[in-house]
Amino acid sequence: MAFSCVPKRGYFLEFSDSAPRYEHFLGGKADVPGAFCLPCKRPLLLMAALDTRDPRLDLRIRKSGRKNRIHLPLLYCWSCGTWLSYRLNTVGGVDVLDNENRGSTCFPYEPYPRSFPGRWVRLVPVAPEIQRLIRRSNEGKLKDKVSMPEEGRQYLRPRHQLGGQAFFQQGLCLKDGCVCTLCGRNSPFLASIGNETGGGKTFYGANYLLQTIFHFCAGCQVVCGHHECD
């Protein structure tokens, strides 16, 4: 299965102390209409939001009512599932389509916040040589990562990345892809969100090898999310 992504070029999402030109951010209050988990009925967690006005993204987001949708929300539920899909609707909210519960009934730590403080992030292009390194790692072609200098190894762990080919801890999306809930076609990779929030807490305990992976089917306007860990 060929790997596809949106956008084609990869960008690391790095925290910024001031608002960048386009309003990408990690965390923040999830005030998205319809963003509720089906099994547990709790509000979905807003892990990140992408500014759809940024031409680097090429997201092809449809209009919501009379106004353009400014942000594409990346939502997840750490209480219930490893799989979530939702459609961007025409009134500015989302319609949850599928939310698989595999038996988990509690958040990863207590007290788990309803939301994390919003932090601005800027898009930093992934250098071609770094992208090649990540791709070789995902393909199992790096035989000795331990002796590799730290400047290379720092990219061989989950990070916040948009587009390109991110480092995948397990690589399930490389093997099986991600199928859109509505059309059944393979959904391109959109973003990988690591475990760092930019504050005192993490998205999921102390497991820094965990990542949440999002795909986007532009034809159906459907986002799907799942997580991978060591």
Backbone hydrogen bonds, N-H to C=O, Kabsch-Sander energy under -0.5 kcal/mol:
donor,donor_aa,acceptor,acceptor_aa,energy
6,V,189,F,-2.9
11,Y,162,L,-2.7
12,F,124,V,-3.0
13,L,160,H,-2.2
14,E,12,F,-0.8
14,E,122,R,-2.3
16,S,120,W,-2.4
24,H,22,Y,-1.9
25,F,49,A,-2.2
26,L,119,R,-2.8
27,G,47,M,-2.1
28,G,116,F,-3.5
31,D,29,K,-1.6
35,A,32,V,-2.0
36,F,34,G,-2.0
37,C,42,R,-3.2
41,K,37,C,-1.4
44,L,35,A,-2.4
45,L,76,Y,-3.1
47,M,45,L,-0.9
47,M,74,L,-2.6
48,A,74,L,-1.2
49,A,25,F,-2.7
50,L,72,L,-2.2
52,T,50,L,-0.7
52,T,70,I,-2.9
53,R,70,I,-0.5
54,D,51,D,-1.5
57,L,54,D,-1.7
58,D,54,D,-0.6
64,S,67,K,-2.1
65,G,63,K,-0.6
65,G,90,T,-1.1
67,K,64,S,-1.8
70,I,68,N,-0.5
72,L,50,L,-2.7
74,L,48,A,-3.1
75,L,73,P,-0.7
76,Y,45,L,-1.8
81,G,77,C,-0.9
82,T,100,E,-0.6
83,W,100,E,-0.7
84,L,225,G,-2.0
85,S,98,D,-2.5
86,Y,223,V,-2.5
87,R,95,D,-2.6
88,L,221,Q,-2.8
89,N,87,R,-0.6
89,N,93,G,-2.1
92,G,89,N,-0.9
94,V,33,P,-2.7
95,D,87,R,-2.4
96,V,94,V,-0.5
97,L,85,S,-2.5
98,D,85,S,-1.6
100,E,83,W,-1.4
102,R,80,C,-1.2
102,R,100,E,-0.6
104,S,80,C,-0.6
119,R,26,L,-2.7
121,V,24,H,-2.2
122,R,14,E,-2.9
124,V,12,F,-2.6
124,V,122,R,-0.6
126,V,10,G,-2.6
127,A,125,P,-0.6
130,I,127,A,-0.6
131,Q,127,A,-2.5
132,R,128,P,-2.2
133,L,129,E,-1.6
134,I,130,I,-2.5
135,R,131,Q,-2.4
136,R,132,R,-2.4
137,S,133,L,-2.1
138,N,134,I,-2.6
139,E,135,R,-1.8
140,G,137,S,-1.6
141,K,136,R,-2.9
142,L,136,R,-0.5
143,K,141,K,-0.7
148,M,145,K,-0.9
152,G,149,P,-1.9
153,R,149,P,-2.1
154,Q,150,E,-2.2
155,Y,152,G,-1.5
156,L,153,R,-1.8
161,Q,159,R,-0.7
161,Q,192,S,-2.7
162,L,11,Y,-3.4
163,G,190,L,-2.9
164,G,7,P,-1.8
166,A,164,G,-0.5
169,Q,167,F,-0.5
174,L,171,G,-0.5
175,K,171,G,-1.6
176,D,172,L,-3.1
177,G,172,L,-0.5
177,G,173,C,-0.8
180,C,185,R,-3.1
184,G,180,C,-1.4
187,S,178,C,-4.2
189,F,4,S,-2.5
190,L,214,F,-3.0
191,A,214,F,-1.7
192,S,161,Q,-2.9
193,I,212,T,-3.0
194,G,192,S,-0.6
197,T,201,K,-0.6
199,G,201,K,-0.6
203,F,195,N,-1.5
207,N,204,Y,-1.1
208,Y,206,A,-1.4
210,L,207,N,-1.3
211,Q,228,E,-2.6
212,T,193,I,-2.8
213,I,211,Q,-0.5
213,I,226,H,-3.3
214,F,191,A,-3.0
215,H,224,C,-2.5
216,F,188,P,-2.3
217,C,222,V,-2.9
218,A,216,F,-0.8
221,Q,217,C,-1.4
222,V,217,C,-1.7
223,V,86,Y,-2.9
224,C,215,H,-1.8
225,G,84,L,-3.3
226,H,213,I,-2.0
227,H,82,T,-0.6
228,E,211,Q,-2.4
